[in-house]
Amino acid sequence: MIKIIFIFLFFFSACETAKKSINAEILVELDTSFTTIGVPIKYIITVNQPSQKIIQFSDWNLEDPLEIRSFSFEDTQLGKRGEYELVFWDTGKVSIPGIKINFLNIDSTFDFSLNADSLNVYVISINEKEPTLQISSNGDIMPIKDPVPVKFPLPWKNIILLLLLLLIFLCITFIWKKRLKVNISFEEKQKFRDKPNVVALARLEQLNKLRLSNKNNIKELYVELSHIVREYIENSLFVRALEMTTEEIKFFNKSFPYKETEFMSLIKILSNSDMAKYAKYNATNKEFNFDLKKSIDLVNQTTPYWNIEFF
């Protein structure tokens, strides 16, 4: 039973389709009810704006003898205010048709529209407004007045903008002529009398002979070994290994096409050399012989990565 009552209440609440009433008011006024031919009057429309509604003034197509000179639109405390400037080109009683005002929803969809009231204006001639003109002319055509000289105002705004544009152009031209002309030179590809692996193996063989002759200590031998390996990497892979530290080479491991074991062997050789050069580590001849052999193996193993003619 409780379930049936709950369903009944749900459908009862869902069937509510009543809409809240929306009050809309349009106020139309003229600044005068009498005018002469060619003299503009103001046609003012004030529309109170209901909540959640957008006011839209529709196109107002007037026929002769009416003409719209200008239109302005603004927000006031009373609501939206539109002001038209109208001109009449015939005498008599002229009826101004009411303009259509559209009310849109917040999503700009059409909701409803209202028409403003029609107003009447009496248009008289200049003779009726100024009786002295009619008396002086005795009903005939009035004499043509002498031409009045027209003074054309100087377009100061356009002149100033033109001068600024000319000044900017002159500044750009001056800066363009004063610019520094830099001669760009491209570094040519290094030319070797022998291939990098040939040069490296020859220097490693010479380093082995120096070790056997005991003319150099272990520190100097490691300095030369590090230089040979770094020079081989730079000449074969065009990686500036001579200017990089061991940690920088280790960080840029993706720039090397070596296998992981080959790259770790390279880092081991360079790290041992750094220990001997900078850390005052007293390496033994056995350690140096092992690193020298690893350097020779590294050169032979990595030659296929850059030497295309090797295949």
Beta strands, then each sheet from edge to edge (+ up, - down):
strand 1: 26-30
strand 2: 34-36
strand 3: 41-47
strand 4: 54-57
strand 5: 66-75
strand 6: 80-88
strand 7: 92-96
strand 8: 100-104
strand 9: 110-115
strand 10: 119-124
sheet 1: 1+ 3- 6+ 5-
sheet 2: 2+ 10+ 7-
sheet 3: 4+ 8- 9+
end
